[in-house]
Amino acid sequence: MKGNPLLRIAVILLLLAAVFWPVLKITSPSKSSLPPSVAPAQTNSQTISSALSATILLHGAPVPAHCSVSQHGVLLLSETNSIAPGEYRASAAITKGDDLLITASWNDEEPHAIRLEVLVHGYQAHLEKTYWAQSQLEDTLPVPESFLP
């Protein structure tokens, strides 16, 4: 092979570049075609889809001095939501996969019962649990990730 060594190196580099460029395009990770401002909206829609609109019912016997239901530190129901002595109702959005925290207190040491019901709007499936306590109650009701679609 005769010719100028610099010319031979230039031709070899051009051939290598011609082969390298398509390989680089195929193997490089593709960039998202969506603008970055659209990405947070998708995560919000996932959060919205896991939130359920529900009615929370709490029945206490005898009437508790204090009661509350919360999730993530957000108060969903308290004694101000009384509909009758010992019965409380509130509508709230609950998140699937997270626990509801139930607290109650009474002024005596007698046995007490609390029943918590979570009725999801538009569905017949509901969550229900009964708790027994003396003067203080602090417990959770898990809302399964697979509870409803």
Contacts in CASP RR format, 6 or more apart in sequence:
PFRMAT RR
TARGET T0000
AUTHOR 0000-0000-0000
METHOD contacts of the structure
MODEL  1
MKGNPLLRIAVILLLLAAVFWPVLKITSPSKSSLPPSVAPAQTNSQTISS
ALSATILLHGAPVPAHCSVSQHGVLLLSETNSIAPGEYRASAAITKGDDL
LITASWNDEEPHAIRLEVLVHGYQAHLEKTYWAQSQLEDTLPVPESFLP
1 8 0 8 1.000
32 39 0 8 1.000
47 95 0 8 1.000
50 95 0 8 1.000
50 96 0 8 1.000
50 97 0 8 1.000
50 145 0 8 1.000
51 93 0 8 1.000
51 94 0 8 1.000
51 95 0 8 1.000
51 96 0 8 1.000
52 93 0 8 1.000
52 94 0 8 1.000
52 95 0 8 1.000
52 96 0 8 1.000
52 120 0 8 1.000
52 121 0 8 1.000
52 143 0 8 1.000
52 147 0 8 1.000
52 148 0 8 1.000
53 91 0 8 1.000
53 93 0 8 1.000
53 120 0 8 1.000
53 121 0 8 1.000
54 91 0 8 1.000
54 92 0 8 1.000
54 93 0 8 1.000
54 94 0 8 1.000
54 118 0 8 1.000
54 119 0 8 1.000
54 120 0 8 1.000
54 121 0 8 1.000
55 89 0 8 1.000
55 90 0 8 1.000
55 91 0 8 1.000
55 118 0 8 1.000
55 119 0 8 1.000
55 121 0 8 1.000
56 69 0 8 1.000
56 76 0 8 1.000
56 77 0 8 1.000
56 88 0 8 1.000
56 89 0 8 1.000
56 90 0 8 1.000
56 91 0 8 1.000
56 92 0 8 1.000
56 94 0 8 1.000
56 100 0 8 1.000
56 116 0 8 1.000
56 117 0 8 1.000
56 118 0 8 1.000
56 119 0 8 1.000
57 87 0 8 1.000
57 88 0 8 1.000
57 89 0 8 1.000
57 116 0 8 1.000
57 117 0 8 1.000
57 118 0 8 1.000
57 119 0 8 1.000
58 67 0 8 1.000
58 69 0 8 1.000
58 77 0 8 1.000
58 87 0 8 1.000
58 88 0 8 1.000
58 89 0 8 1.000
58 102 0 8 1.000
58 114 0 8 1.000
58 115 0 8 1.000
58 116 0 8 1.000
58 117 0 8 1.000
59 86 0 8 1.000
59 87 0 8 1.000
59 88 0 8 1.000
59 114 0 8 1.000
59 115 0 8 1.000
59 117 0 8 1.000
60 67 0 8 1.000
60 86 0 8 1.000
60 87 0 8 1.000
60 104 0 8 1.000
60 112 0 8 1.000
60 113 0 8 1.000
60 114 0 8 1.000
60 115 0 8 1.000
61 86 0 8 1.000
61 112 0 8 1.000
61 113 0 8 1.000
61 114 0 8 1.000
62 86 0 8 1.000
62 106 0 8 1.000
62 110 0 8 1.000
62 112 0 8 1.000
63 85 0 8 1.000
63 86 0 8 1.000
64 79 0 8 1.000
64 86 0 8 1.000
64 104 0 8 1.000
64 105 0 8 1.000
64 106 0 8 1.000
64 112 0 8 1.000
64 114 0 8 1.000
65 105 0 8 1.000
65 106 0 8 1.000
65 107 0 8 1.000
66 79 0 8 1.000
66 103 0 8 1.000
66 104 0 8 1.000
66 105 0 8 1.000
67 77 0 8 1.000
67 78 0 8 1.000
67 79 0 8 1.000
67 88 0 8 1.000
67 102 0 8 1.000
67 103 0 8 1.000
67 104 0 8 1.000
67 105 0 8 1.000
67 114 0 8 1.000
68 75 0 8 1.000
68 77 0 8 1.000
68 78 0 8 1.000
68 79 0 8 1.000
68 101 0 8 1.000
68 102 0 8 1.000
68 103 0 8 1.000
68 104 0 8 1.000
69 75 0 8 1.000
69 76 0 8 1.000
69 77 0 8 1.000
69 78 0 8 1.000
69 90 0 8 1.000
69 100 0 8 1.000
69 101 0 8 1.000
69 102 0 8 1.000
69 116 0 8 1.000
70 76 0 8 1.000
70 100 0 8 1.000
70 101 0 8 1.000
70 103 0 8 1.000
71 94 0 8 1.000
71 95 0 8 1.000
71 98 0 8 1.000
71 99 0 8 1.000
71 100 0 8 1.000
71 101 0 8 1.000
71 143 0 8 1.000
72 95 0 8 1.000
72 98 0 8 1.000
73 101 0 8 1.000
76 90 0 8 1.000
76 92 0 8 1.000
76 94 0 8 1.000
76 100 0 8 1.000
77 88 0 8 1.000
77 89 0 8 1.000
77 90 0 8 1.000
77 92 0 8 1.000
78 88 0 8 1.000
79 88 0 8 1.000
81 88 0 8 1.000
81 89 0 8 1.000
81 90 0 8 1.000
82 88 0 8 1.000
83 89 0 8 1.000
94 100 0 8 1.000
94 118 0 8 1.000
94 143 0 8 1.000
95 143 0 8 1.000
96 143 0 8 1.000
96 144 0 8 1.000
96 145 0 8 1.000
96 146 0 8 1.000
96 147 0 8 1.000
96 148 0 8 1.000
97 142 0 8 1.000
97 143 0 8 1.000
97 144 0 8 1.000
97 145 0 8 1.000
97 147 0 8 1.000
98 143 0 8 1.000
99 140 0 8 1.000
99 141 0 8 1.000
99 142 0 8 1.000
99 143 0 8 1.000
100 116 0 8 1.000
100 118 0 8 1.000
100 140 0 8 1.000
100 141 0 8 1.000
100 142 0 8 1.000
100 143 0 8 1.000
101 138 0 8 1.000
101 139 0 8 1.000
101 140 0 8 1.000
102 114 0 8 1.000
102 116 0 8 1.000
102 131 0 8 1.000
102 137 0 8 1.000
102 138 0 8 1.000
102 139 0 8 1.000
102 140 0 8 1.000
102 141 0 8 1.000
103 137 0 8 1.000
103 138 0 8 1.000
104 112 0 8 1.000
104 114 0 8 1.000
104 131 0 8 1.000
104 133 0 8 1.000
104 136 0 8 1.000
104 137 0 8 1.000
105 135 0 8 1.000
105 136 0 8 1.000
105 137 0 8 1.000
106 112 0 8 1.000
106 133 0 8 1.000
106 134 0 8 1.000
106 135 0 8 1.000
106 136 0 8 1.000
107 135 0 8 1.000
108 135 0 8 1.000
109 134 0 8 1.000
109 135 0 8 1.000
110 134 0 8 1.000
111 132 0 8 1.000
111 133 0 8 1.000
111 134 0 8 1.000
112 132 0 8 1.000
112 133 0 8 1.000
112 134 0 8 1.000
112 137 0 8 1.000
113 130 0 8 1.000
113 131 0 8 1.000
113 132 0 8 1.000
113 133 0 8 1.000
114 130 0 8 1.000
114 131 0 8 1.000
114 133 0 8 1.000
114 137 0 8 1.000
115 128 0 8 1.000
115 129 0 8 1.000
115 130 0 8 1.000
115 131 0 8 1.000
116 127 0 8 1.000
116 128 0 8 1.000
116 129 0 8 1.000
116 130 0 8 1.000
116 131 0 8 1.000
116 141 0 8 1.000
117 126 0 8 1.000
117 127 0 8 1.000
117 128 0 8 1.000
118 126 0 8 1.000
118 127 0 8 1.000
118 128 0 8 1.000
118 141 0 8 1.000
118 143 0 8 1.000
119 126 0 8 1.000
120 126 0 8 1.000
120 147 0 8 1.000
120 148 0 8 1.000
123 148 0 8 1.000
125 147 0 8 1.000
125 148 0 8 1.000
127 141 0 8 1.000
127 143 0 8 1.000
127 147 0 8 1.000
129 141 0 8 1.000
131 137 0 8 1.000
131 139 0 8 1.000
END
